């Protein structure tokens, strides 16, 4: 029996190479072409968002370039002041010459002084003498620029670390979806799990069905979006997301999956995108997770294996090895077939109930005539 059951158990779905709008890890597969050159300046105007969204390698490059570049630019200015005052080596100095900056005699010394000033190291070997007004103004400007660069770079790094999509990495969906009977209805089921013990509060789940449709006017709409309602046994809003949950969508006459069957499903061309929005309990930051399923990743006639059990010590245990595994179950071939069978059973039940109410003829019962007689009792 175990071998037969293992033969029907399906492992995690294979990654299909079919192009999709949303990848399994939530990235959008889309390109923008023929953008006017002037529109590129919009990214520079919104420079904060641009820096937040660039890759880490470019952030590190910006970190190194901003500090090194500012040190070198100000070192040129310090070198120019020292050269104008005749403080450099090789310049003719008169008796009683007063330097603007002590021990800044070449470009290397000017660069070291710029670095020490902006990072507030202050080894003590190089310092302003206070006899040049330009040096006082320049050190104020460099100190302010250094503070601005520190705040800007630190802000970018902290913002990138705390992005909501980082929290989304610990929320996972099942690799495949299944279609089976649930509570007397044909439903599409998807599993989702929160890998952290901290909750996602105010969680909401919804879906979008993306497909190419043709209107009555003959216009073709690419990526037409249709709303898909998902729910769990406790509802669809404000979920208690502490353990893996099974989302289900009831396939009825209002569902876009109503015309599908077990044979036609693999040949369809659509993409089901599932979204989960919530707020992280520990940081109060918003979290948005999404994934997608194509027809080849939806299994008709399968149900997910149970993954939650209770140990002898009273704790609840989640077995993630069976998170995306499914087992074959008895399922109608199509929705119409299921409704026809249900109507037939209801009709038979109604006939049976009416038959019980009308009664059954008793063949052993005899009808006899009773003559009317008047009995008078005399007192």
C-alpha positions in Angstrom: 0.0 0.0 0.0 2.8 2.4 0.8 4.5 1.7 -2.5 1.3 2.5 -4.3 0.8 5.7 -2.4 4.4 6.8 -3.1 3.8 6.1 -6.8 1.0 8.7 -6.7 2.8 11.3 -4.7 4.0 14.1 -6.9 7.2 16.0 -6.0 7.6 19.8 -6.3 6.6 21.0 -9.7 9.2 21.3 -12.4 10.3 24.8 -13.4 8.7 25.4 -16.8 10.7 27.3 -19.4 7.6 29.0 -20.7 7.9 32.8 -20.5 5.9 34.4 -17.7 5.3 37.9 -16.5 6.1 37.1 -12.8 8.8 34.6 -11.9 8.4 32.1 -9.1 10.4 34.3 -6.8 8.3 37.4 -7.6 10.4 39.3 -10.1 8.6 40.9 -13.0 9.8 39.8 -16.5 9.2 43.0 -18.4 11.3 45.4 -20.5 10.7 49.0 -21.5 11.7 50.0 -25.0 11.7 53.1 -27.1 11.8 55.5 -24.1 12.6 59.0 -25.0 16.0 60.2 -23.9 14.5 63.1 -22.0 12.6 60.7 -19.8 15.8 59.3 -18.5 16.3 62.5 -16.5 13.2 61.6 -14.5 15.3 58.9 -12.8 17.9 61.5 -11.8 15.2 63.8 -10.4 14.0 60.9 -8.2 17.6 60.1 -7.3 16.7 58.7 -3.9 14.5 55.9 -5.3 17.1 55.3 -8.0 19.9 54.7 -5.5 17.6 52.5 -3.4 16.8 50.3 -6.3 20.2 49.9 -7.8 22.2 46.7 -7.1 24.6 46.4 -4.2 27.7 46.4 -6.4 26.8 49.9 -7.6 26.1 51.0 -4.0 29.5 49.9 -2.9 31.0 51.6 -6.0 29.2 54.8 -5.0 30.4 54.5 -1.4 34.1 54.2 -2.5 33.9 56.8 -5.2 32.1 59.4 -3.2 34.6 59.4 -0.3 37.7 58.9 -2.4 36.6 61.5 -4.9 35.8 64.1 -2.3 39.2 63.6 -0.6 41.0 64.0 -3.8 39.0 67.1 -4.9 39.6 68.9 -1.7 43.3 67.8 -1.7 43.7 69.7 -5.0 42.2 72.8 -3.3 44.5 72.4 -0.3 47.4 72.0 -2.7 46.4 75.1 -4.6 46.3 77.2 -1.4 49.7 75.9 -0.3 51.1 76.6 -3.7 49.7 80.1 -3.8 51.2 80.9 -0.4 54.6 79.5 -1.4 54.4 76.6 1.1 55.5 73.8 -1.2 59.0 72.3 -1.4 61.2 74.0 -4.0 59.5 77.3 -3.7 61.6 80.3 -2.6 60.6 81.2 0.9 61.6 84.5 2.5 62.7 84.9 6.1 59.7 85.1 8.4 57.5 83.2 6.0 54.3 81.9 7.6 52.6 78.8 6.1 48.9 78.4 5.7 49.1 74.7 6.5 51.9 73.1 8.5 53.7 70.1 6.9 51.8 70.3 3.5 54.7 70.4 1.1 53.4 68.3 -1.9 50.3 66.7 -3.4 50.6 63.6 -1.3 50.7 65.5 1.9 47.7 67.6 0.7 45.7 64.4 0.1 46.5 63.0 3.5 45.5 66.3 5.1 42.2 66.2 3.2 41.6 62.7 4.4 42.4 63.4 8.0 40.2 66.5 8.0 37.1 64.9 6.5 37.3 61.8 8.6 38.3 63.8 11.7 41.3 61.7 12.3 43.7 64.5 13.2 47.1 62.9 13.7 48.5 66.3 14.7 51.3 66.5 12.2 49.3 68.7 9.8 47.2 71.6 10.9 46.0 75.1 9.9 48.0 78.0 11.2 45.1 80.4 11.1 46.9 83.1 9.1 45.0 82.4 5.8 41.3 83.2 5.6 40.8 80.9 2.7 41.8 77.8 4.7 39.2 78.5 7.4 36.4 78.8 4.8 37.6 75.6 3.0 37.8 73.5 6.1 34.2 74.5 7.0 33.0 73.5 3.5 34.8 70.2 3.6 33.5 69.3 7.0 29.9 70.0 5.8 30.4 68.0 2.6 31.8 65.1 4.6 28.8 65.0 7.0 26.4 65.1 4.0 28.1 62.2 2.3 28.1 60.2 5.5 24.4 60.7 6.1 23.5 60.0 2.4 25.5 56.8 2.1 24.4 55.5 5.5 20.8 56.3 4.7 21.0 54.3 1.4 22.5 51.3 3.1 20.0 51.3 5.9 17.1 51.7 3.5 18.3 48.9 1.2 18.7 46.6 4.2 15.2 47.3 5.5 13.4 46.9 2.2 10.1 45.1 2.5 11.1 42.6 -0.2 13.9 41.3 2.2 11.2 40.2 4.6 9.4 38.6 1.7 12.2 36.2 1.3 11.0 34.3 4.3 7.5 33.8 2.9 7.2 31.0 0.4 4.5 29.5 -1.8 4.1 25.9 -3.0 5.8 25.1 -6.3 2.5 23.8 -7.7 -1.2 24.4 -7.3 -3.8 21.6 -7.1 -7.5 21.2 -8.0 -9.6 18.9 -5.9 -12.8 18.7 -3.9 -13.0 20.8 -0.7 -16.1 21.2 1.4 -18.3 19.9 -1.3 -17.0 22.2 -4.0 -14.3 22.0 -6.7 -11.5 24.3 -5.6 -8.0 25.4 -6.7 -5.6 25.1 -3.7 -2.3 26.8 -3.1 0.0 26.6 0.0 1.8 29.5 1.6 4.1 29.5 4.6 5.8 32.0 6.9 9.3 30.8 7.7 9.7 33.1 10.7 8.0 32.7 14.0 7.0 36.4 14.0 3.6 37.0 12.5 2.5 39.0 9.5 -0.4 41.0 10.8 -3.3 42.4 8.7 -2.5 39.9 5.9 -4.5 39.9 2.7 -4.5 37.4 -0.1 -5.7 38.0 -3.6 -4.9 36.9 -7.2 -4.9 38.0 -10.8 -5.4 35.9 -13.8 -3.4 37.1 -16.8 -4.3 36.0 -20.3 -4.7 37.3 -23.8 -8.4 37.9 -24.7 -10.2 39.2 -27.7 -13.1 41.6 -27.3 -16.4 41.6 -29.2 -14.9 44.4 -31.4 -12.0 42.2 -32.5 -9.4 44.0 -30.3 -6.8 41.8 -28.8 -5.9 42.6 -25.1 -2.6 41.2 -24.0 -2.2 40.5 -20.3 -5.9 41.1 -19.6 -6.3 40.9 -15.8 -9.2 39.1 -14.0 -9.6 39.1 -10.3 -9.3 35.8 -8.4 -10.6 35.6 -4.9 -8.6 33.4 -2.5 -9.6 32.5 1.1 -8.8 30.2 3.9 -11.1 28.5 6.4 -10.9 31.5 8.7 -11.6 34.0 5.9 -9.5 36.1 3.6 -8.6 39.1 5.7 -6.6 39.5 9.0 -5.2 36.0 8.8 -3.5 34.3 11.8 -0.4 33.6 9.8 1.6 31.5 12.3 1.8 28.2 10.4 1.5 27.2 6.7 -2.0 27.8 5.3 -3.8 26.4 2.3 -5.5 29.0 0.2 -8.4 27.9 -2.0 -10.5 29.4 -4.8 -13.9 28.0 -5.3 -14.5 27.1 -9.0 -18.1 28.0 -9.7 -20.0 29.7 -12.5 -18.4 33.1 -11.6 -14.9 31.7 -11.7 -12.7 32.1 -14.9 -11.7 28.5 -14.4 -15.3 27.3 -14.9 -14.8 26.1 -18.5 -11.7 24.1 -17.7 -11.4 20.4 -17.5 -8.6 17.9 -16.7 -7.8 17.4 -20.4 -8.0 21.1 -21.5 -6.0 22.6 -18.5 -2.5 21.7 -19.8 -3.2 23.3 -23.2 -4.4 26.7 -21.8 -2.4 29.9 -22.0 -2.7 31.9 -18.9 -0.8 32.9 -15.8 -2.1 33.0 -12.3 -0.4 35.6 -10.1 -1.0 35.3 -6.3 -0.3 38.2 -3.9 0.1 38.4 -0.2 0.3 41.7 1.6 1.0 42.1 5.3 2.9 44.0 8.0 5.9 42.6 9.8 5.1 42.3 13.5 8.7 43.0 14.7 9.5 46.1 12.4 5.9 47.3 11.4 7.2 47.5 7.9 4.9 46.5 5.0 5.6 43.2 3.2 4.5 42.2 -0.3 5.0 38.7 -1.7 4.0 37.4 -5.1 4.4 34.3 -7.2 2.8 32.9 -10.3 1.5 29.6 -11.7 1.1 28.5 -15.3 -1.2 25.7 -16.5 1.6 23.2 -16.4 2.1 23.9 -12.7 -1.5 23.2 -11.8 -2.3 19.6 -11.0 -5.9 18.4 -11.6 -7.0 15.6 -9.3 -4.4 16.1 -6.6 -4.4 17.2 -3.0 -1.6 18.4 -0.8 -0.1 16.1 1.8 -0.6 17.1 5.5 2.5 18.8 7.0 1.3 19.8 10.5 1.5 17.3 13.4 1.6 17.3 17.1 4.5 15.9 19.1 4.3 14.0 22.4 5.5 17.1 24.2 2.5 19.1 23.0 4.3 21.2 20.4 3.1 21.6 16.8 5.6 20.4 14.2 5.6 21.5 10.5 7.3 19.1 8.1 8.4 21.3 5.1 9.6 18.2 3.2 6.0 17.7 2.2 5.2 21.3 1.7 4.9 21.1 -2.1 4.1 17.4 -2.4 0.7 16.2 -3.5 -1.2 12.9 -3.7 -3.8 11.8 -6.3 -7.4 11.9 -5.1 -10.8 11.3 -6.6 -11.8 14.4 -8.5 -14.5 15.1 -11.1 -13.2 15.5 -14.7 -14.7 19.0 -15.0 -16.9 21.4 -13.2 -19.9 20.7 -15.3 -19.5 17.0 -14.6 -19.4 17.7 -10.9 -22.5 20.0 -11.0 -24.4 17.4 -13.1 -23.6 14.6 -10.7 -24.6 16.9 -7.8 -27.9 17.8 -9.4 -28.6 14.2 -10.2 -27.9 13.2 -6.6 -30.1 16.0 -5.3 -32.9 15.0 -7.7 -32.7 11.4 -6.5 -32.8 12.5 -2.9 -35.8 14.6 -3.5 -37.7 11.7 -5.2 -36.8 9.5 -2.3 -38.1 12.0 0.2 -41.3 12.5 -1.7 -41.8 8.8 -1.9 -41.4 8.4 1.8 -43.9 11.2 2.4 -46.6 9.8 0.0 -46.5 6.4 1.7 -46.7 2.8 0.4 -49.8 0.7 -0.3 -50.4 -2.1 2.2 -51.6 -5.1 0.3 -52.8 -6.9 3.4 -55.3 -4.2 4.3 -58.9 -5.0 3.5 -61.7 -2.5 3.0 -65.1 -3.5 4.6 -68.4 -1.8 4.5 -69.9 -0.6 7.8 -73.7 -0.2 7.9 -75.1 2.7 9.7 -77.0 1.7 12.8 -78.6 3.7 15.5 -78.3 2.4 19.0 -80.5 4.0 21.6 -80.1 3.1 25.2 -83.2 3.3 27.2 -83.0 4.2 30.8 
